[in-house]
Amino acid sequence: MLDAAGDAVVDAAEEYEGVAALPCAPGRPLSTAVVRRAGDPRFALAGTHLLVVKGAPEEVLERCALDAPERERLLRRAGELAADGLRVLAVARAERPARGHAYGPADERGLDFAGFVALRDAVAPTAAEALSVLADRGVDVKVLTGDHPGTAARVCRELGLSPGEVITGDRLDGLSDEELAPLAARTTVFARCAPEHKARVVRALRAGGRTTGFLGDGVNDLAALRDADVGVCPRAGVDVARETADVVLASKDLTALDRAVVAGRRSTGNISAYLRITLSSNFGNVIAMLVAGLLLPFLPMLPAQVLVQNLFFDAAQLALAFDRPAADALRGPARLRPRDLLRFVTAFGLLNAAADVATFAVLVLSHGGNEAAFHAGWFTENLLTQAMVMLLLRCGRRGVPGALRLATAALAVVGLLLPLSPLGPVLSMTGLPAVSYVLLAGVLVVYGVGLVVARRRYERRRGRG
């Protein structure tokens, strides 16, 4: 502003000396500077101080010595400027006798209106693109601001958002939490919001079952940053906002939000796949162990064999982190539903147990009571079925990542070769004849077909749900 005014502005540092200040604060959208002319020989009570007040037009005009029609006219003018996308400040002034004690809000009365300062705050270059991409991801964007409703609505239209009805903070004050929840869900823009208003809207959205992130960079955003599921602050935000936030953006590129959403959904999908695979496999093994314990005169698998098998299976599952969920899975929120997980684990665990029991039958028929051969056969079948489960129950749909292919191939190789290696006898296992591998292959083929059919039925039912 000073650069634009050029020579028309005097050097304020030479002309005035600061005396006091009444800063802007939560619930107080204006500030006051108290100054006196530099070099003025009149000190203390003999002098005159100048109060310069700036802030929200409605707050400043309320403190000015204006009649009602003039105040309404000026408010309409401020609204016109705000509707044009400008941030509007009203400026007023007053002279007061100098005094030694502190100034307070009571001194901000009977002011002389000086004029409006209108500022155009350009939106971030990546903001419109970021909001468009987030909308494609199923993320609802809401604007909570202390700005004039007209300014907020105009900026939203520039960003491609439909503002709809703009709700102001004073309206929120008259609503209970139960009344606010549905309003917050359907409203895009909240204007003239104090810090407590922003926090209430965030809490209302969370109470409605929404996962809520809040992006803010100032002191007025602290409560909302704290109450959100994820508080996000730009690196240029104030120190206390950065300390309160869960995530700090390294740059002003708002498309980083989309990348964070995608990374989060991808991780959630992979974690969900890991839980489904591990729990269903373990559940099936437990059932198979109980069945074998009732029917066999020996332990179906020794403790050392269980530990070695789990070691290789768990190590192989680390490769699930490299999986890439299908594109449609990234378009909506990723949710881990306990009830759905329980149904999956039960269904696929029983299928896994059926494959194990079929393996028991094959091994008993081909080897009778040979304990070492039985252990080797089930060890091999277990690792092969787990490799198959990793490929068929992973969250991705398109090409299998190289890391996952390598991990499952290594798991299969270990299952086939470890009983034949020098470690086999150490683990109480022995090699199997060729006919046993043929029979086990038949079990694996039937099990694989069952997995594919069961997964398709599960996904159809889940899609209808």
C-alpha positions in Angstrom: 0.0 0.0 0.0 2.8 2.4 0.8 4.6 1.6 -2.4 1.4 2.3 -4.3 0.9 5.6 -2.6 4.4 6.8 -3.3 5.2 10.4 -2.4 1.7 11.0 -1.1 2.6 9.2 2.2 4.8 10.8 4.8 7.3 8.8 6.7 5.2 7.6 9.6 8.3 6.7 11.7 9.4 10.3 11.6 6.0 11.8 12.1 4.5 9.7 14.9 5.5 7.8 18.0 3.7 4.8 19.3 2.0 5.1 22.7 -0.1 1.9 23.1 -1.9 -0.8 21.2 -5.2 -2.8 21.6 -4.6 -5.8 19.4 -7.0 -8.0 17.5 -8.0 -11.1 19.5 -10.4 -14.0 19.3 -13.9 -12.5 19.3 -12.5 -9.1 18.7 -12.0 -8.5 14.9 -10.4 -5.0 15.2 -7.3 -3.4 16.5 -6.3 0.0 17.7 -3.0 1.9 17.6 -2.5 4.9 20.0 0.1 7.4 18.7 1.3 11.0 19.3 3.2 13.3 17.1 7.0 12.9 17.4 8.7 15.8 19.1 5.5 17.1 20.5 6.5 19.1 23.7 3.2 18.4 25.3 3.6 15.3 27.5 1.3 13.2 29.7 -2.0 14.8 30.6 -1.2 18.1 28.7 -1.0 16.4 25.3 -3.3 14.7 22.8 -3.2 11.2 21.6 -4.6 9.9 18.3 -6.4 6.6 18.2 -6.5 4.8 14.9 -8.9 1.9 14.7 -9.1 -0.7 11.9 -11.1 -4.0 11.5 -14.3 -5.6 10.4 -16.6 -2.9 8.9 -19.6 -3.8 11.1 -17.4 -3.7 14.3 -15.7 -0.4 13.4 -18.9 1.3 12.1 -20.7 0.4 15.3 -18.1 2.4 17.3 -18.4 5.5 15.0 -20.4 8.6 15.7 -22.8 8.0 12.8 -26.6 8.1 12.4 -28.4 4.9 11.5 -29.0 5.7 7.8 -25.4 6.6 7.2 -24.2 3.5 9.0 -26.5 1.3 6.9 -25.3 3.0 3.7 -21.6 2.3 4.6 -22.4 -1.3 5.5 -24.0 -1.8 2.1 -20.9 -0.3 0.5 -18.7 -2.7 2.4 -20.9 -5.6 1.4 -20.6 -4.6 -2.3 -16.8 -4.5 -2.0 -16.8 -7.9 -0.3 -19.1 -9.4 -2.9 -16.4 -8.4 -5.5 -14.0 -10.7 -3.7 -12.2 -8.0 -1.8 -11.2 -8.2 1.9 -12.6 -5.0 3.5 -11.3 -3.1 6.5 -12.9 -0.1 8.0 -10.7 2.7 9.4 -11.7 5.2 12.0 -9.9 7.7 14.3 -10.4 9.8 17.3 -8.4 12.2 19.4 -8.2 11.7 23.1 -6.5 13.7 25.9 -3.2 12.0 26.8 -3.1 10.1 30.0 -0.8 7.9 32.0 -3.0 4.9 32.5 -3.8 2.2 30.0 -6.3 2.5 27.1 -9.1 0.1 26.8 -12.1 -0.9 24.6 -14.2 1.9 26.2 -12.0 4.4 24.4 -13.0 3.0 21.0 -16.3 4.9 21.0 -17.5 8.0 19.2 -15.0 7.5 16.4 -14.7 9.5 13.2 -15.1 7.3 10.2 -12.1 7.6 7.8 -12.8 5.2 5.0 -12.5 1.6 3.8 -9.3 -0.3 2.8 -10.1 -3.0 0.2 -7.5 -5.7 -0.5 -7.6 -8.4 -3.1 -6.0 -11.6 -1.8 -5.0 -13.8 -4.7 -5.8 -17.4 -4.2 -2.9 -19.9 -4.3 -2.1 -21.0 -7.9 -2.7 -24.7 -7.1 -5.8 -24.2 -4.9 -8.5 -24.7 -7.6 -6.7 -27.8 -9.0 -6.3 -29.2 -5.5 -10.0 -28.7 -4.6 -11.0 -30.3 -7.9 -8.8 -33.4 -7.3 -10.1 -33.7 -3.7 -13.7 -33.6 -4.9 -12.8 -36.5 -7.3 -11.5 -38.4 -4.3 -14.8 -38.0 -2.5 -13.5 -35.3 -0.1 -16.0 -32.6 0.8 -14.4 -29.2 1.1 -15.8 -26.6 3.5 -14.6 -23.1 4.1 -14.5 -21.7 7.6 -13.3 -18.1 7.7 -13.6 -14.9 9.6 -14.1 -13.0 6.3 -17.3 -11.2 5.2 -19.8 -13.6 3.7 -19.6 -11.9 0.3 -15.8 -12.3 0.2 -16.0 -15.9 1.2 -18.6 -16.7 -1.5 -16.8 -14.9 -4.2 -13.5 -16.6 -3.5 -15.3 -20.0 -3.5 -16.7 -19.3 -6.9 -13.3 -18.4 -8.2 -12.1 -21.8 -6.9 -14.9 -23.7 -8.5 -16.9 -24.3 -5.3 -20.6 -23.7 -5.1 -21.0 -21.7 -1.9 -24.7 -22.1 -1.6 -26.1 -20.5 1.6 -23.4 -18.9 3.6 -23.8 -19.4 7.4 -22.4 -16.8 9.7 -21.0 -17.2 13.2 -23.9 -15.3 14.9 -26.3 -17.9 13.5 -24.2 -20.7 14.9 -24.5 -19.2 18.3 -28.3 -19.8 18.3 -28.0 -23.5 17.4 -27.5 -26.5 19.7 -25.0 -29.2 18.8 -27.8 -31.5 17.6 -29.1 -28.8 15.3 -25.6 -27.9 14.0 -24.7 -31.4 12.9 -27.0 -31.6 9.9 -26.4 -28.0 9.0 -22.6 -28.5 9.0 -23.0 -31.6 6.8 -24.8 -29.7 4.0 -23.2 -26.2 4.2 -20.1 -25.3 2.3 -19.2 -21.9 3.6 -19.1 -20.5 7.1 -18.2 -16.8 7.4 -17.5 -14.4 10.2 -16.3 -17.4 12.3 -14.7 -16.9 15.6 -12.3 -19.6 16.8 -15.0 -21.4 18.8 -17.3 -21.4 15.7 -14.6 -23.2 13.7 -14.1 -25.8 16.4 -17.8 -26.4 16.8 -18.2 -27.1 13.1 -15.3 -29.5 13.2 -16.8 -31.3 16.2 -20.2 -31.4 14.5 -18.8 -33.0 11.4 -17.0 -35.6 13.5 -20.1 -36.3 15.5 -21.9 -37.0 12.2 -19.4 -39.8 11.5 -17.1 -37.9 9.1 -13.3 -38.1 9.2 -12.4 -34.4 9.4 -9.2 -32.7 8.5 -8.7 -29.0 9.1 -6.2 -26.7 7.3 -5.3 -23.5 9.3 -2.3 -21.3 9.9 -3.2 -18.8 12.6 -3.9 -18.5 16.3 -7.6 -18.4 15.5 -7.3 -21.9 14.1 -5.8 -23.6 17.2 -9.1 -25.0 18.6 -10.2 -26.4 15.2 -6.7 -27.9 14.6 -6.8 -29.6 17.9 -10.4 -31.0 17.5 -10.0 -32.3 14.0 -9.0 -35.9 13.2 -6.0 -34.4 11.3 -4.8 -30.9 11.8 -2.8 -29.5 8.8 -0.7 -26.3 8.9 1.4 -24.7 6.2 5.1 -24.2 7.0 4.5 -20.4 6.9 1.9 -20.7 9.7 2.5 -19.2 13.2 4.7 -21.3 15.5 1.9 -22.4 17.8 -0.3 -23.5 14.9 2.6 -25.7 13.5 3.1 -27.2 17.0 -0.6 -28.0 17.3 -1.0 -29.5 13.8 -0.6 -33.2 13.1 0.8 -32.5 9.6 2.9 -29.5 8.4 3.0 -28.8 4.7 6.5 -28.3 3.4 5.4 -26.0 0.6 2.4 -23.9 -0.5 1.4 -26.5 -3.1 -2.0 -27.6 -1.9 -2.0 -30.6 -4.3 0.2 -32.2 -1.5 -3.1 -32.7 0.3 -4.3 -35.0 -2.5 -1.1 -36.9 -2.4 -1.4 -37.3 1.4 -5.0 -38.6 1.0 -3.9 -41.1 -1.7 -1.0 -42.3 0.5 -3.3 -42.7 3.5 -5.9 -44.7 1.5 -3.3 -46.8 -0.1 -1.8 -47.6 3.3 -5.2 -48.3 4.8 -6.0 -50.7 1.9 -2.7 -52.5 2.4 -3.1 -52.8 6.2 -6.7 -54.1 5.6 -5.4 -56.7 3.2 -2.7 -57.7 5.7 -5.3 -58.2 8.4 -7.6 -60.2 6.2 -4.9 -62.4 5.0 -3.2 -63.0 8.3 -6.3 -63.4 10.4 -8.1 -65.7 7.9 -5.0 -67.9 7.5 -4.4 -68.1 11.3 -8.1 -68.8 11.9 -8.1 -71.6 9.4 -4.9 -73.1 10.9 -6.3 -73.0 14.4 -9.4 -75.0 13.2 -7.2 -77.4 11.3 -5.0 -77.9 14.4 -8.0 -78.7 16.5 -9.4 -81.2 14.0 -6.0 -82.8 13.6 -5.5 -82.9 17.3 -8.7 -84.9 17.7 -8.0 -87.4 14.9 -4.2 -87.9 14.8 -2.1 -89.7 17.4 0.7 -87.1 17.1 1.0 -83.3 16.9 0.1 -82.1 13.4 2.9 -79.6 13.5 5.7 -79.1 16.0 6.4 -75.7 17.7 9.7 -75.2 15.9 7.9 -75.8 12.6 5.2 -73.3 13.5 7.8 -70.7 14.3 9.8 -71.2 11.1 6.6 -71.1 9.0 5.4 -67.9 10.7 8.8 -66.3 10.3 8.8 -66.8 6.5 5.1 -65.9 6.1 5.4 -62.7 8.1 8.5 -61.7 6.3 6.8 -62.3 2.9 3.9 -60.2 3.9 6.1 -57.1 4.2 5.9 -57.0 0.4 2.2 -56.0 0.7 3.4 -52.5 1.4 4.3 -52.3 -2.3 0.8 -53.2 -3.5 -1.3 -50.6 -5.2 -5.0 -50.6 -4.6 -7.4 -50.4 -7.6 -8.2 -46.9 -8.8 -11.8 -47.1 -7.6 -10.6 -47.8 -4.1 -8.8 -44.4 -4.0 -11.9 -42.4 -5.0 -13.6 -42.8 -1.7 -12.7 -42.9 2.0 -11.0 -46.1 3.1 -12.8 -47.6 6.1 -11.9 -50.7 8.1 -15.2 -52.1 9.3 -14.8 -54.6 12.2 -18.0 -56.5 11.4 -17.1 -56.8 7.7 -13.6 -58.0 8.7 -15.1 -60.6 11.0 -17.3 -62.0 8.2 -14.3 -62.1 5.8 -12.0 -63.8 8.3 -14.7 -66.4 9.2 -15.6 -67.3 5.6 -12.1 -67.4 4.2 -10.7 -69.0 7.4 -13.2 -71.9 7.1 -12.2 -72.3 3.4 -8.5 -72.4 4.5 -9.4 -75.0 7.2 -11.2 -77.1 4.6 -8.0 -77.1 2.4 -5.9 -78.1 5.4 -8.3 -81.0 6.3 -8.2 -82.1 2.7 -4.4 -82.1 2.9 -4.5 -84.2 6.1 -6.6 -86.8 4.3 -4.1 -86.9 1.4 -1.1 -87.2 3.7 -2.7 -89.9 5.9 -3.8 -91.9 2.9 -0.4 -91.7 1.2 1.9 -92.0 4.3 -0.2 -93.5 7.0 1.4 -92.8 10.4 4.7 -91.4 9.1 4.9 -88.3 11.4 7.9 -86.6 9.7 6.3 -86.9 6.2 3.0 -85.6 7.6 4.8 -82.6 9.1 6.7 -81.9 5.8 3.5 -82.2 3.7 1.5 -79.8 5.9 4.4 -77.4 6.1 4.7 -77.3 2.3 0.9 -77.0 1.8 0.7 -74.2 4.4 3.3 -72.0 2.8 2.0 -72.6 -0.7 -1.6 -71.7 0.3 -0.4 -68.6 2.1 1.5 -67.5 -1.0 -1.7 -68.1 -3.0 -3.7 -66.1 -0.5 -1.3 -63.2 -0.7 -1.8 -63.0 -4.5 -5.6 -63.6 -4.6 -6.7 -61.6 -1.5 -4.4 -58.5 -1.9 -6.1 -55.2 -2.3 -4.7 -54.4 -5.8 -6.4 -55.6 -9.0 -4.0 -54.9 -11.8 -0.4 -56.0 -12.3 1.3 -57.7 -9.3 4.2 -55.5 -8.0 7.6 -57.0 -8.5 8.3 -57.1 -4.7 5.1 -59.1 -4.1 5.9 -61.5 -6.9 9.4 -62.1 -5.5 8.0 -62.5 -1.9 5.4 -65.1 -2.9 7.9 -67.0 -5.1 10.4 -67.1 -2.3 7.6 -68.4 0.1 6.7 -71.1 -2.4 10.4 -72.1 -2.9 10.9 -72.3 0.9 7.8 -74.5 1.3 8.9 -76.9 -1.4 12.7 -77.1 -0.7 13.1 -76.6 3.0 11.9 -80.1 4.0 14.3 -81.6 1.4 17.3 -79.5 2.6 19.6 -80.4 5.5 17.4 -78.3 7.8 14.5 -80.7 7.1 15.7 -83.4 9.6 16.6 -80.8 12.1 13.0 -79.6 12.0 11.7 -83.3 12.1 10.6 -83.2 8.4 11.5 -85.5 5.5 11.1 -85.4 1.8 7.8 -86.5 0.1 7.4 -88.9 -2.9 6.3 -87.4 -6.2 2.7 -88.7 -5.9 2.3 -86.6 -2.7 3.2 -83.5 -4.6 0.7 -84.3 -7.3 -2.1 -84.8 -4.7 -1.1 -81.6 -2.9 -1.2 -79.8 -6.3 -4.8 -81.0 -6.8 -5.8 -79.7 -3.3 -4.1 -76.3 -4.1 -5.9 -76.0 -7.5 -9.3 -76.7 -5.9 -8.5 -74.2 -3.1 -7.4 -71.5 -5.5 -10.7 -71.9 -7.5 -12.6 -71.7 -4.2 -10.7 -68.5 -3.3 -11.5 -66.8 -6.6 -15.2 -67.7 -6.4 -15.5 -66.8 -2.7 -13.8 -63.4 -3.3 -16.1 -62.5 -6.2 -19.2 -63.4 -4.2 -17.9 -61.4 -1.3 -17.2 -58.3 -3.4 -20.7 -58.5 -5.0 -22.3 -58.7 -1.6 -20.2 -55.9 -0.3 -21.0 -53.8 -3.4 -24.7 -54.3 -2.8 -24.2 -53.4 0.9 
